[in-house]
Amino acid sequence: MKAHLALVVLGAAAGLLPAQQGSLIVPPEYASTEAPGSTGFGWGQGTAQRRVQWIYDSSYFTNNGVDHPIRITRLRWRANGASVLANGVYSNATLQLASATVDCLTPSTTFATNLGPDLATVYAGPVTIAAGQGLTPNNQYVDLTLQTPFLYDPTLGADLVTDITVPASTLTGATAIHDAAFNGSATPPLTILGGRVQAATATATTGTTLSGGLVVLEFGFDYPTGIANGQRFGRGCNDQTMTWYEQFANGAFDLSNSSVRMTYAGNAYVVGVGTGSWFAPVATPLTLANDGISAAQALPFSFPYFGGTASSLQVCANGYILVQPTTATTGQANAVLGSLLYGPARFAPAWSDWNPTAGGSIHVDIAPNNQSVIVTWNGVPENGQGTANTFQCELDAFGNVEYRYQTVSNVAKPMIVGWTQGAPARDPGNRDLTTALPFLAQADNLPLALAVTGRPRTGATCTLTSSNHVGAGNPPTLGATMLSLTGYAPGIPLDLLGMPGCFQHAGLDYVDAYLVAQPTASTLFAVPAQPSLAGLHVYAQAFSFAATANPFGVILSNGVDLTIEAL
């Protein structure tokens, strides 16, 4: 670990950034893993009514860096693992928050008895239930930005109550059940510091209790003025993903009469607007059942793709192509993100629920020059719908791939357009292909990152840790941490300096250089014992020399906004 960095006060006006956000997933044991149980108490009620309180122990906050007051601004509930149930909307629901008057493990059967005097209705109105994406752990399927932020100070020792009321018959659509963490189901057993009170009527004043269980919940928060914290903003460069995709909700496909091309560069794809012409299919149609996968279709060349080569391909009726052999004869009708990230290598020109037994045809043509193969879905309807959909995918001997669309419309099912090299793949997030082209799809790589441990209080020391340094080892690479009273958000782009995708988030008032022998490096940041520094913002950013990362040979991290507070 490096020696202390002294706070350098230059007398310049601090470049204040907007209030920064923090988040915490509780229970933290399940922040990135699947919880062992599940429950419908909360948002999984269907058309039934329910009132349920979940009580979270304050130590979940204080033991995970939240040792100060926060304003809770957002709550996100996670869908049960691998769920792909359809979305829905509760037309009217109520969420209240309060500091608890009881211990989370011994809740009262009387709802009101559990609620402290700071009880507040933080949300009232419609609640959207998003479809599960099939991930394990799954996506957050209920995401509420609170209409009234809630001030909570876990250092006072009071636990936190979430109180959900769902009236009867307010649901349109379906719901997925969300996770619950029960210590009796975990391996090894965990002590879950939480409790529940629930009743089968929305107007109930009493209910039945459970001790030692919680639903997985993400708390989003910001900080009251003057509270010491170190919040990350912006993003680091050298953040690479090979997988790319766009998810289209029902009826939202907007790429008709356009094309998307993946130009193969060995270790990357340049994804841009297509350059080829529509190929009219002439081959005998494949005989595919609804959701069917074809037998292996031999290629007249060895097809290179990132991760391997293919001598044949298999076509799924549902709008995707497999280049890794499979014995499966039935494909997936639901376009599920989890399957894209954790399934086989897959080119997906239009993955949705198409049914060739109801009309249209699917062809595999070899171009006259034997240098490309074209797979065409010709007038194939969506399952249960009458609209015809026509699109194709061309793969050539040089590894290039092009998706072409005539008239395509998804009416009743979502759709994914994209590509993945196969499991495990990093999730790059959804892209809008209408505006995102061109972009580069490269081998998965984590960006240089900077984080702070501890609170920047006067007379105290916190730790700035940079991670994902490229080329760290023997000999070590050179890294540095910058400190400044000026911050830049969303950041100054540095593409013209030969650092594409990199942004400057902090000024160069003070630079501390160090050798990096491991992918992670830490340095101590000491704040002088001067009460006058309270409220000051200091901005930090790390950089690292990485000769192969970009033409300039330097990558930068996200920024960190350090708000100083007097002890």
C-alpha positions as CSV (number, residue, x, y, z in Angstrom):
1,M,0.0,0.0,0.0
2,K,1.3,3.5,-0.9
3,A,2.0,6.1,1.7
4,H,-0.5,8.8,2.6
5,L,-1.7,11.4,0.1
6,A,-2.1,14.8,1.8
7,L,-5.1,16.8,0.9
8,V,-4.0,19.6,-1.3
9,V,-6.1,22.8,-0.9
10,L,-5.4,25.2,-3.7
11,G,-7.9,27.8,-2.9
12,A,-9.7,27.3,-6.2
13,A,-13.5,27.0,-6.3
14,A,-14.6,23.4,-6.2
15,G,-16.3,22.2,-9.3
16,L,-19.4,20.7,-7.6
17,L,-21.1,17.8,-9.4
18,P,-24.7,16.8,-9.0
19,A,-25.6,14.8,-5.8
20,Q,-24.1,11.4,-6.1
21,Q,-26.0,8.2,-5.6
22,G,-25.1,5.0,-3.6
23,S,-26.7,1.6,-3.5
24,L,-26.7,-1.5,-1.3
25,I,-28.3,-4.9,-1.9
26,V,-29.7,-6.6,1.2
27,P,-29.0,-9.3,2.3
28,P,-25.4,-8.7,1.0
29,E,-24.8,-12.5,0.8
30,Y,-27.1,-12.4,-2.2
31,A,-25.8,-9.3,-3.9
32,S,-24.4,-11.4,-6.8
33,T,-25.7,-14.9,-6.1
34,E,-29.2,-16.5,-6.2
35,A,-31.1,-16.6,-2.9
36,P,-32.2,-20.2,-1.9
37,G,-35.9,-19.4,-1.5
38,S,-38.7,-17.4,-3.1
39,T,-41.9,-15.8,-2.0
40,G,-45.0,-14.1,-3.5
41,F,-45.4,-11.8,-0.5
42,G,-45.2,-8.4,-1.9
43,W,-45.4,-8.0,-5.7
44,G,-46.2,-11.6,-6.5
45,Q,-49.8,-11.6,-5.5
46,G,-51.5,-11.8,-8.9
47,T,-55.0,-10.5,-8.5
48,A,-55.1,-11.2,-4.7
49,Q,-54.7,-8.5,-2.2
50,R,-52.0,-8.3,0.4
51,R,-50.3,-6.2,3.1
52,V,-46.7,-7.2,4.0
53,Q,-44.0,-5.6,6.1
54,W,-40.3,-6.7,5.7
55,I,-38.0,-5.5,8.4
56,Y,-34.3,-5.1,7.6
57,D,-31.6,-5.0,10.4
58,S,-29.7,-1.7,10.6
59,S,-26.4,-3.6,10.7
60,Y,-26.9,-4.5,7.0
61,F,-26.2,-0.8,6.4
62,T,-23.6,0.0,9.1
63,N,-21.5,-3.1,8.3
64,N,-21.4,-2.3,4.6
65,G,-20.1,1.3,4.7
66,V,-23.4,3.2,5.4
67,D,-22.3,4.6,8.8
68,H,-24.1,7.9,8.3
69,P,-27.6,9.2,7.5
70,I,-28.9,8.6,3.9
71,R,-31.9,9.6,1.9
72,I,-33.4,6.5,0.4
73,T,-34.6,7.4,-3.1
74,R,-35.1,4.2,-5.0
75,L,-36.0,0.5,-4.2
76,R,-35.5,-2.4,-6.6
77,W,-36.8,-5.9,-6.0
78,R,-35.2,-8.9,-7.7
79,A,-37.2,-11.5,-9.6
80,N,-36.8,-15.2,-8.6
81,G,-33.9,-16.9,-10.4
82,A,-34.4,-18.0,-14.0
83,S,-38.0,-16.6,-14.1
84,V,-39.2,-15.4,-17.5
85,L,-42.9,-14.8,-16.6
86,A,-44.6,-12.0,-18.4
87,N,-44.9,-8.4,-17.1
88,G,-47.9,-6.7,-15.6
89,V,-49.0,-3.5,-13.9
90,Y,-50.7,-3.0,-10.5
91,S,-52.9,0.0,-11.1
92,N,-52.8,1.1,-7.4
93,A,-50.3,0.1,-4.7
94,T,-48.8,1.8,-1.7
95,L,-45.3,1.7,-0.2
96,Q,-44.4,3.1,3.2
97,L,-41.1,3.3,5.0
98,A,-40.3,3.8,8.7
99,S,-37.7,3.2,11.3
100,A,-38.8,0.1,13.3
101,T,-39.9,0.3,16.9
102,V,-39.1,-3.5,17.3
103,D,-36.2,-5.7,16.5
104,C,-36.4,-7.2,13.1
105,L,-36.3,-10.8,14.5
106,T,-39.3,-10.2,16.9
107,P,-41.9,-8.2,14.9
108,S,-45.3,-7.6,16.3
109,T,-48.3,-9.1,14.7
110,T,-49.9,-5.6,14.8
111,F,-48.6,-3.7,11.8
112,A,-48.8,-0.3,13.4
113,T,-46.8,-1.4,16.4
114,N,-43.7,-2.0,14.2
115,L,-43.8,1.5,12.7
116,G,-41.8,4.4,14.2
117,P,-42.9,8.1,14.2
118,D,-41.0,8.8,11.0
119,L,-43.5,6.7,9.0
120,A,-43.9,8.1,5.5
121,T,-45.8,7.1,2.4
122,V,-43.0,7.2,-0.1
123,Y,-44.9,5.9,-3.2
124,A,-48.5,5.5,-4.1
125,G,-49.8,4.7,-7.6
126,P,-49.2,2.2,-10.4
127,V,-46.4,-0.3,-10.1
128,T,-44.9,-1.9,-13.2
129,I,-43.9,-5.6,-12.9
130,A,-41.2,-6.2,-15.5
131,A,-40.6,-9.6,-17.1
132,G,-37.9,-11.8,-15.7
133,Q,-34.9,-12.1,-18.0
134,G,-34.1,-15.7,-17.1
135,L,-30.9,-14.8,-15.2
136,T,-29.5,-16.5,-12.1
137,P,-29.5,-14.3,-10.1
138,N,-32.3,-12.6,-12.1
139,N,-32.9,-9.0,-13.0
140,Q,-34.7,-6.4,-10.7
141,Y,-38.3,-6.7,-11.9
142,V,-39.9,-3.9,-9.7
143,D,-38.1,-0.6,-9.8
144,L,-39.6,2.3,-7.8
145,T,-38.2,5.8,-7.7
146,L,-39.7,7.1,-4.5
147,Q,-42.0,10.1,-4.8
148,T,-40.9,11.2,-1.4
149,P,-37.3,10.3,-0.4
150,F,-36.9,8.8,3.1
151,L,-34.3,9.9,5.6
152,Y,-32.8,7.0,7.4
153,D,-29.9,6.9,9.9
154,P,-28.8,3.3,10.6
155,T,-26.3,4.4,13.2
156,L,-29.2,5.1,15.6
157,G,-29.8,1.4,15.8
158,A,-33.4,1.3,14.6
159,D,-34.1,-1.3,11.9
160,L,-35.9,-0.4,8.7
161,V,-39.5,-1.3,7.7
162,T,-40.8,-1.6,4.2
163,D,-44.6,-1.7,4.2
164,I,-46.3,-2.8,1.0
165,T,-50.1,-2.7,0.4
166,V,-51.6,-4.2,-2.8
167,P,-55.4,-3.9,-3.1
168,A,-57.4,-6.7,-4.7
169,S,-58.0,-7.0,-8.5
170,T,-55.6,-4.2,-9.5
171,L,-53.3,-6.3,-11.6
172,T,-53.2,-6.3,-15.4
173,G,-51.0,-9.0,-16.8
174,A,-48.9,-11.6,-14.9
175,T,-46.2,-11.4,-12.2
176,A,-43.0,-13.2,-11.3
177,I,-42.2,-14.1,-7.7
178,H,-39.2,-12.4,-6.1
179,D,-36.4,-13.8,-4.1
180,A,-36.4,-14.5,-0.4
181,A,-33.4,-15.4,1.8
182,F,-34.3,-18.0,4.4
183,N,-31.5,-19.1,6.7
184,G,-32.8,-22.6,6.9
185,S,-32.5,-23.1,3.1
186,A,-29.0,-21.6,2.6
187,T,-25.9,-23.7,2.3
188,P,-24.2,-23.1,4.6
189,P,-27.0,-21.8,6.8
190,L,-27.0,-18.0,7.2
191,T,-28.3,-15.9,10.0
192,I,-30.7,-13.6,8.1
193,L,-31.4,-10.5,10.2
194,G,-34.9,-9.8,9.1
195,G,-38.5,-10.5,9.7
196,R,-41.9,-10.3,8.1
197,V,-45.5,-9.6,8.9
198,Q,-48.2,-10.4,6.3
199,A,-51.9,-10.5,5.9
200,A,-54.2,-11.6,3.1
201,T,-56.2,-8.3,3.1
202,A,-54.9,-4.9,2.1
203,T,-56.7,-3.2,5.0
204,A,-55.6,-5.7,7.7
205,T,-54.3,-4.3,11.0
206,T,-52.7,-7.5,12.2
207,G,-51.0,-10.4,10.4
208,T,-48.8,-13.5,10.9
209,T,-45.1,-13.2,11.5
210,L,-41.9,-14.8,10.2
211,S,-38.4,-14.4,11.8
212,G,-35.2,-14.8,9.9
213,G,-36.3,-14.1,6.4
214,L,-36.0,-11.3,3.8
215,V,-36.6,-10.5,0.2
216,V,-33.6,-9.4,-1.8
217,L,-33.9,-5.7,-2.1
218,E,-31.6,-3.0,-3.5
219,F,-31.7,0.4,-1.7
220,G,-30.7,3.4,-3.8
221,F,-29.8,6.5,-1.8
222,D,-28.0,9.8,-1.8
223,Y,-26.5,11.9,1.0
224,P,-27.9,14.8,3.0
225,T,-25.8,17.9,2.6
226,G,-22.4,17.8,4.4
227,I,-22.2,14.0,5.0
228,A,-18.8,12.6,4.3
229,N,-18.8,10.1,1.5
230,G,-16.9,9.0,-1.5
231,Q,-19.1,8.3,-4.5
232,R,-18.1,6.9,-7.9
233,F,-19.3,8.7,-11.0
234,G,-18.6,8.2,-14.7
235,R,-16.9,5.1,-16.0
236,G,-13.4,3.8,-16.7
237,C,-12.1,3.1,-20.1
238,N,-11.0,-0.2,-21.6
239,D,-14.5,-1.5,-20.7
240,Q,-15.0,-4.2,-23.4
241,T,-17.7,-6.7,-24.2
242,M,-17.9,-9.1,-27.0
243,T,-21.6,-9.8,-26.7
244,W,-24.0,-7.1,-27.9
245,Y,-27.7,-6.9,-28.2
246,E,-30.8,-4.8,-28.3
247,Q,-34.0,-5.9,-26.6
248,F,-37.3,-4.9,-28.1
249,A,-40.5,-4.9,-26.1
250,N,-43.7,-6.1,-27.7
251,G,-44.4,-4.2,-30.9
252,A,-41.2,-2.0,-30.6
253,F,-39.0,-3.4,-33.3
254,D,-37.7,-0.5,-35.4
255,L,-35.1,-2.0,-37.8
256,S,-37.4,-2.9,-40.7
257,N,-35.8,-2.1,-44.1
258,S,-32.3,-1.7,-42.6
259,S,-29.3,-3.9,-42.0
260,V,-26.5,-4.4,-39.4
261,R,-23.1,-5.7,-40.3
262,M,-20.4,-7.3,-38.1
263,T,-17.0,-7.0,-39.8
264,Y,-14.7,-9.6,-38.3
265,A,-11.3,-8.5,-37.2
266,G,-10.0,-11.7,-35.5
267,N,-10.2,-10.4,-31.9
268,A,-13.1,-8.0,-32.4
269,Y,-16.2,-7.1,-34.5
270,V,-16.8,-3.7,-36.0
271,V,-20.6,-3.4,-35.8
272,G,-22.0,-0.9,-38.2
273,V,-24.6,-0.3,-41.0
274,G,-24.9,-3.2,-43.5
275,T,-23.3,-2.9,-46.9
276,G,-24.8,-6.0,-48.7
277,S,-27.9,-6.4,-50.8
278,W,-30.9,-8.6,-50.1
279,F,-30.4,-12.1,-51.4
280,A,-33.6,-13.7,-52.8
281,P,-33.7,-17.3,-51.4
282,V,-33.8,-20.2,-53.9
283,A,-32.9,-23.2,-51.7
284,T,-35.4,-25.8,-50.7
285,P,-37.1,-24.7,-47.4
286,L,-36.1,-26.4,-44.2
287,T,-38.7,-28.5,-42.6
288,L,-38.9,-27.0,-39.1
289,A,-41.4,-27.5,-36.4
290,N,-42.7,-24.6,-34.3
291,D,-39.6,-23.8,-32.1
292,G,-37.6,-26.4,-34.1
293,I,-33.8,-26.5,-34.5
294,S,-32.5,-27.8,-37.8
295,A,-29.9,-30.6,-38.3
296,A,-26.4,-29.4,-38.9
297,Q,-26.2,-27.4,-42.2
298,A,-22.7,-28.0,-43.8
299,L,-20.8,-24.9,-44.8
300,P,-18.6,-24.8,-48.0
301,F,-15.8,-23.1,-45.9
302,S,-14.5,-23.0,-42.4
303,F,-16.3,-20.1,-40.8
304,P,-14.2,-18.1,-38.3
305,Y,-15.9,-16.4,-35.3
306,F,-14.6,-15.0,-32.1
307,G,-14.0,-18.1,-29.9
308,G,-13.7,-20.7,-32.6
309,T,-14.4,-21.9,-36.1
310,A,-17.5,-23.7,-37.5
311,S,-17.9,-26.2,-40.4
312,S,-21.7,-26.2,-40.0
313,L,-24.5,-24.2,-38.5
314,Q,-27.9,-25.0,-37.0
315,V,-31.0,-22.8,-37.6
316,C,-33.7,-22.3,-35.0
317,A,-37.1,-21.4,-36.2
318,N,-37.2,-18.6,-33.6
319,G,-34.7,-16.4,-35.4
320,Y,-31.2,-17.3,-34.3
321,I,-28.3,-19.4,-35.6
322,L,-26.0,-21.7,-33.6
323,V,-22.4,-22.2,-34.6
324,Q,-21.6,-24.7,-31.8
325,P,-22.9,-28.2,-32.3
326,T,-26.0,-29.2,-30.3
327,T,-28.2,-32.3,-30.2
328,A,-31.2,-30.2,-29.2
329,T,-34.1,-30.3,-31.6
330,T,-36.2,-27.6,-29.8
331,G,-35.2,-24.0,-29.4
332,Q,-36.3,-21.2,-27.1
333,A,-39.4,-19.2,-28.0
334,N,-38.8,-16.6,-25.3
335,A,-35.9,-14.2,-26.1
336,V,-34.3,-14.3,-22.7
337,L,-31.2,-12.3,-21.9
338,G,-30.0,-15.0,-19.4
339,S,-29.9,-17.5,-22.2
340,L,-28.0,-15.1,-24.5
341,L,-25.3,-14.5,-21.8
342,Y,-25.0,-18.1,-20.5
343,G,-26.0,-20.2,-23.6
344,P,-24.0,-21.2,-26.7
345,A,-22.4,-19.0,-29.3
346,R,-25.4,-17.5,-31.1
347,F,-26.1,-15.1,-34.0
348,A,-29.5,-13.6,-33.4
349,P,-30.8,-11.5,-36.3
350,A,-34.3,-11.5,-34.8
351,W,-34.8,-13.9,-31.9
352,S,-38.5,-14.1,-31.0
353,D,-41.4,-16.6,-31.2
354,W,-41.7,-17.3,-35.0
355,N,-43.8,-20.3,-36.2
356,P,-42.9,-21.6,-39.7
357,T,-45.7,-24.2,-39.5
358,A,-48.2,-21.4,-39.7
359,G,-46.8,-19.9,-42.9
360,G,-43.7,-18.7,-44.7
361,S,-40.5,-20.6,-45.1
362,I,-36.9,-20.8,-43.8
363,H,-34.0,-21.3,-46.3
364,V,-30.3,-21.9,-46.2
365,D,-28.7,-20.7,-49.4
366,I,-25.1,-21.0,-50.5
367,A,-24.0,-18.0,-52.6
368,P,-22.9,-18.7,-56.2
369,N,-19.3,-18.0,-55.4
370,N,-19.3,-20.5,-52.4
371,Q,-18.0,-17.7,-50.2
372,S,-21.1,-17.0,-48.1
373,V,-24.2,-18.7,-46.7
374,I,-27.5,-16.9,-46.3
375,V,-30.2,-18.0,-43.9
376,T,-33.6,-16.4,-44.6
377,W,-36.8,-16.3,-42.7
378,N,-39.3,-15.6,-45.5
379,G,-42.7,-14.4,-44.5
380,V,-42.7,-16.4,-41.2
381,P,-45.5,-15.3,-38.9
382,E,-45.2,-14.6,-35.2
383,N,-46.7,-17.6,-33.2
384,G,-50.4,-16.9,-32.8
385,Q,-50.3,-13.8,-34.9
386,G,-51.0,-13.1,-38.6
387,T,-48.2,-10.8,-39.6
388,A,-45.5,-12.1,-42.0
389,N,-41.9,-11.4,-41.1
390,T,-38.9,-11.4,-43.5
391,F,-35.3,-11.1,-42.5
392,Q,-32.0,-12.9,-43.2
393,C,-28.4,-13.4,-41.9
394,E,-25.4,-13.8,-44.2
395,L,-22.2,-15.4,-42.9
396,D,-19.1,-15.3,-45.2
397,A,-15.8,-17.2,-45.4
398,F,-14.0,-14.2,-43.8
399,G,-16.0,-14.3,-40.7
400,N,-18.2,-11.3,-41.5
401,V,-21.9,-11.4,-40.6
402,E,-24.8,-9.2,-41.8
403,Y,-28.4,-9.0,-40.6
404,R,-30.9,-7.7,-43.1
405,Y,-34.5,-6.8,-42.5
406,Q,-37.5,-6.3,-44.8
407,T,-40.8,-6.1,-42.9
408,V,-40.5,-7.4,-39.3
409,S,-42.9,-6.8,-36.4
410,N,-43.1,-8.4,-33.0
411,V,-46.7,-8.1,-31.7
412,A,-47.1,-10.4,-28.7
413,K,-43.5,-11.3,-27.7
414,P,-40.3,-9.5,-27.0
415,M,-37.3,-9.8,-29.4
416,I,-33.6,-9.7,-29.1
417,V,-31.2,-8.7,-31.9
418,G,-27.6,-9.4,-31.2
419,W,-24.7,-11.9,-30.9
420,T,-22.8,-13.7,-28.1
421,Q,-19.6,-15.7,-28.1
422,G,-21.2,-18.0,-25.5
423,A,-21.0,-18.6,-21.8
424,P,-19.9,-16.9,-19.8
425,A,-20.4,-13.5,-21.4
426,R,-20.4,-10.0,-19.8
427,D,-23.6,-8.1,-20.0
428,P,-22.9,-4.9,-22.0
429,G,-26.3,-3.5,-21.4
430,N,-29.0,-2.8,-23.9
431,R,-28.0,-0.8,-27.1
432,D,-30.2,1.2,-29.3
433,L,-29.0,0.1,-32.7
434,T,-30.7,2.9,-34.4
435,T,-28.3,5.4,-32.8
436,A,-25.4,3.3,-31.5
437,L,-23.8,2.3,-34.8
438,P,-20.9,1.9,-35.3
439,F,-19.3,0.4,-32.2
440,L,-16.6,-2.2,-31.4
441,A,-17.3,-5.6,-29.9
442,Q,-14.1,-6.8,-28.3
443,A,-13.0,-9.6,-25.9
444,D,-14.6,-9.1,-22.5
445,N,-12.5,-6.9,-20.2
446,L,-13.2,-5.0,-17.0
447,P,-12.5,-1.2,-17.0
448,L,-10.0,0.4,-14.7
449,A,-11.9,1.2,-11.6
450,L,-11.4,3.5,-8.6
451,A,-13.2,3.1,-5.3
452,V,-12.9,4.5,-1.7
453,T,-13.0,2.6,1.6
454,G,-13.8,4.6,4.6
455,R,-15.2,8.1,5.0
456,P,-13.2,11.3,4.2
457,R,-13.5,13.0,7.5
458,T,-11.2,15.7,8.9
459,G,-8.3,14.2,10.8
460,A,-9.0,10.7,9.4
461,T,-7.7,8.5,6.6
462,C,-9.5,6.6,3.9
463,T,-8.2,4.3,1.2
464,L,-8.4,4.8,-2.6
465,T,-8.1,1.5,-4.4
466,S,-7.6,1.2,-8.2
467,S,-8.3,-2.2,-9.8
468,N,-8.1,-3.9,-13.2
469,H,-4.7,-2.5,-14.1
470,V,-3.7,-3.8,-17.5
471,G,-0.2,-5.4,-17.8
472,A,0.5,-5.3,-14.0
473,G,3.2,-7.7,-13.0
474,N,6.9,-8.1,-13.4
475,P,8.1,-5.7,-14.6
476,P,5.3,-3.6,-13.0
477,T,3.3,-1.0,-14.9
478,L,3.1,2.6,-13.9
479,G,-0.1,4.0,-12.4
480,A,-1.2,7.1,-10.6
481,T,-4.0,8.8,-8.7
482,M,-5.1,12.3,-9.5
483,L,-6.7,14.7,-6.9
484,S,-8.4,17.9,-7.7
485,L,-10.9,20.5,-6.5
486,T,-12.5,20.3,-10.0
487,G,-14.5,17.4,-11.3
488,Y,-16.0,16.7,-14.6
489,A,-19.3,14.8,-15.2
490,P,-20.1,13.1,-17.4
491,G,-16.5,13.7,-18.3
492,I,-14.2,15.2,-21.0
493,P,-13.9,12.7,-23.9
494,L,-10.3,11.9,-24.8
495,D,-10.9,10.2,-28.2
496,L,-8.8,12.8,-30.0
497,L,-5.8,12.0,-27.8
498,G,-5.9,8.4,-28.9
499,M,-7.9,7.2,-25.9
500,P,-11.2,6.2,-27.4
501,G,-13.9,5.6,-24.8
502,C,-11.9,7.3,-22.1
503,F,-13.0,10.4,-20.1
504,Q,-11.3,12.8,-17.8
505,H,-13.2,13.1,-14.5
506,A,-10.8,15.0,-12.3
507,G,-8.4,17.9,-12.8
508,L,-4.6,17.5,-12.5
509,D,-4.0,19.6,-9.4
510,Y,-2.1,16.8,-7.7
511,V,-0.8,13.5,-9.2
512,D,0.7,10.7,-7.2
513,A,2.5,8.1,-9.3
514,Y,3.2,4.5,-8.2
515,L,4.4,1.1,-9.6
516,V,1.6,-1.5,-10.0
517,A,2.8,-5.1,-9.6
518,Q,-0.8,-6.5,-9.2
519,P,-4.0,-5.7,-10.9
520,T,-5.0,-3.8,-7.8
521,A,-3.2,-0.9,-6.1
522,S,-4.2,1.1,-3.0
523,T,-3.1,4.4,-1.5
524,L,-4.0,6.2,1.7
525,F,-5.7,9.5,1.5
526,A,-5.3,11.6,4.7
527,V,-7.5,14.5,5.4
528,P,-5.9,17.2,7.7
529,A,-7.6,17.9,11.0
530,Q,-9.0,21.3,9.8
531,P,-12.8,21.8,10.5
532,S,-12.8,24.5,7.8
533,L,-12.5,21.7,5.2
534,A,-16.0,20.4,6.0
535,G,-18.2,20.4,2.9
536,L,-15.3,20.5,0.5
537,H,-15.4,18.3,-2.6
538,V,-12.2,16.6,-3.7
539,Y,-12.3,14.6,-7.0
540,A,-10.1,11.6,-7.6
541,Q,-9.3,9.5,-10.7
542,A,-6.7,6.8,-11.4
543,F,-4.8,6.2,-14.6
544,S,-2.5,3.4,-15.8
545,F,0.0,2.9,-18.6
546,A,-1.2,0.2,-20.9
547,A,0.6,0.1,-24.2
548,T,-1.8,-2.2,-25.9
549,A,-5.0,-0.7,-24.7
550,N,-5.2,2.2,-27.1
551,P,-2.9,4.3,-29.3
552,F,-2.0,6.7,-26.5
553,G,-1.1,3.8,-24.2
554,V,-3.1,5.1,-21.1
555,I,-6.4,4.1,-19.6
556,L,-8.4,6.0,-17.0
557,S,-10.8,5.0,-14.2
558,N,-14.1,6.3,-13.2
559,G,-14.1,9.4,-11.0
560,V,-14.7,9.5,-7.2
561,D,-16.3,12.5,-5.5
562,L,-15.0,12.8,-2.0
563,T,-17.1,15.0,0.3
564,I,-15.2,16.1,3.4
565,E,-17.0,16.2,6.8
566,A,-15.7,17.4,10.1
567,L,-15.5,14.8,12.9
